[in-house]
Amino acid sequence: MRRSRFTAFATSLLLATGLALTGAATAQASPLAATGGYVALGDSYSSGVGSGSYISSSGSCDRSTKAYPYLWNAAHAPSSFAFNACSGAKTGDVLNNQLGSLNSSTSLVSITIGGNDAGFADVMTTCVTGSDSTCLAKLDSAKAYVDSTLPGKLDSVYSAISAKAPSAHVVVLGYPRFYKLGTTCVGLSDTKRAAINDASDYLNSAVQKRALDHGFVFGDVRTPFTGHEICSGSSWLHSLDWLDIGESYHPTASGQSGGYLPVFTGAA
């Protein structure tokens, strides 16, 4: 999800805005997680869109040297590292294009996924350009998708990871809320901001439940991002930028290193 994909960006972002639930991680990490290979899967929140320093060979996947998987690998030196996360990825893209590096020696897997499936790009476009009521209706449609369809898609991805890497410790990371509420801030109305944050929570709840049901760890990034949302004055998220749409609502380099990395490190 980068410059050319408003749909992908919003989707991942919005979902990303995700349902953060308290606690950096909701299960105990395996002390052996780093002894084998590490494979990083997922969408733009894992590839590092918005943090700059993109690896040229990653093409439109926009993998960044400032993304949490790259930073974790540099600090821990696992026996092997496959950085497969890709901007704009949906669950089907993970299944079809990202699982080839998994095997019986893989000991650690990270993933953010679900935002693009839920179609939040459309939601963000509507919320940016439409009325409060139109925005809320779009958010309700996205939440209905999260209820009816997303769980099955997540199950397919999580089951495939377990089948290909049966010994791996899997960390499923959530998404930060986008907005700090109760502040004076140019842009969307307070009604829209609150509803987007709520939809974010809704998404994270669904992702967390499916992850825990598969025996995975859920890493909640909401806590470290608190005080660093858009409108906070110290944001770790890009606000809407019409000159660089793809990076809008994605974590900055500080969001990756100060938000995602410590949560993943604690969960891994």
C-alpha angles and dihedrals in degrees: 000000000000141000098327100042114073088161095054094043096051094042095052091038098047093045084041088056074066137159101293112194124198121278129047091252130005100210136039119271122236114248088215095054096108099045095088135030124320122216121190114204135174147058137319094301088064097036089055105243107176096030098084126215093097120191106244094216090059091070115186091355086079098209111185133209085220095057117111095249092054092045093048092049091051091051099044106029100211117198090263137002129205115185102197103151112123136196113254095016121159127191090270091054091054091051094046103036115016110049100072093096094057118102143143092286094054106113102174134037130177127190144171112189141144105066097093093045092058092058098235091154088077089046094054092046089053094045093049096046105025141063126279092257093050090049092050091049091053091049090051090054091051091049090051088055090050088054099044110029115011097070092061092048092050090048090055092053095044093047091050091051091052092047094051098038106027094168097047126118103225123206117193110196125205131214131262124245112257104218141048106218130215095039133110105256134157115238131039122030121259088249092058094044093051092047092049091051090049092051088049091055089047092055095046091052091056093046092048094050094051091045094052092045088059092050094253129135119251115215112204113206096180094093099056090043092054107114090020100074124119108286091029096105088235102059124178089189129074113241121217110308114183090193092057107022095169094064094048114119093007126121118267121227087272090053090055096045098035100033114026102027099058092045092050092044091052092048097043 
